[in-house]
Amino acid sequence: MVQHLLLIEDSVSLARVLEDVLQSRAERITHVTTLAAAREVLRTQPPDAVLLDVSLPDGTSDSLLDDLLAVEPLPYVIAISGSATAEQAFRLAASGVRAFVPKPLDLARLEAVWTQTLARPPELGPALRASAGKVPLHHFESLVRDTFVDEALAKSGGSVRGAAKLLQISRQLLQHILNARD
């Protein structure tokens, strides 16, 4: 289950159906109908997952991809469309969209794609490519290491032994990393 799902769909009736289907899979669902409204939500209430219609009244979802890549942590993104071109689908996939479901929607297929998508770890490639040349490599390495360590410690309830096991490193190496922070 995700905490916050951002549903970007201009058809209000379809959005209601999607909210009904996904309400058991998200604690909170925010529905918007335009790219402008989506950008505001991304800026003020970053989601864990995004269900994104490719064609919207104020443009196509291609223009939202950089905004999505800026969200931390990177949300799971599933695109839906009845009119996306092969080129659009390729660009979306290259920019971190994890799955694509064609319209008209088969709700059972959407639920299966949702489950499969959230079961896989986030695709880091698009974020890494977007950061190249903008962030010094040593800073990026430190950020990745610190984020992994902090997350492993949180998931293990603060246990260094448990965090080391999650990270698949020795407890001594993790202790060395933690001591180097101080």
C-alpha angles and dihedrals in degrees: 000000000000124000098221128020119189109207112197107189129135095204105085093195092052090045090055091053091048091049090052092049095045101037091098090052099051131046091212132017122197114195122201130171103204141049090240091057090045091054090052092052092046089053098044106026109023110206129220091218137019129203103198131193107213097217119049134167093259098042144300127307091248088084091056096056097090089050090052092049089055093059115103120240094029108249126229107254126201118181125209127191146149094201110035116135122226088251092054092048090051093049091048092051092046089052097054106276101147100201142006125214119188124224135270082064123229100209094205089053091048091052091048091049090047092053094046093046095051092046091063123073115253118279104251098183097086093049091047092049091048090052097050110115093008100073125040111248095237090053091049092049091051092048093051093046094047093046092050092047094047092048093047091049091049093049091048095048093249095308111145090200092051092045091050089052092051091049091045093232132115120274088238092056091049090049089051090052091049093048091050089058093062 
